[in-house]
Amino acid sequence: MLKQKKTLILLVAVLVVWGIIGFQIFSYLNPEEEELQEISIEEFSPIVKKQKETYQVKIHKRDPFLGKLLIKPKTVKRPIVKKDPIIFPSIQYNGIVESNKKKAFVLTVNGQQKVLNKGQTFNEVKLIRGTSKEVLLSYKGKRQTFKIKG
């Protein structure tokens, strides 16, 4: 009797599964027509977004534990002022005059001839040093060597 009950239950289960499969095939072959529903058109209104709060993190200049600076202080750079180039006046070295142990140098500056000793100044031209072949002159902080003419 137990064997007959199990067979009956399995037979009922197989009939249920085949019934479901048959119903799906039948509903696929004979679909029901659905009624179309009218869609109501509403006026579009965009969603207004709320503006988010913004946060800024402050940068600490010093390390709180070590006490050292984290950010190097900015140095202010001064603008470079270009100086006009220094142009020497027309200078000619004419020679040397020696007497005893003193030396005097003959120079022509802007057409004016002058005898200068070491360290003397004439028309902003200062005699720094000299030999019988050349002299070193300074004019407005700039130095230049002039050789004897002739």
Disulfide bonds with the S-S distance in Angstrom:
none
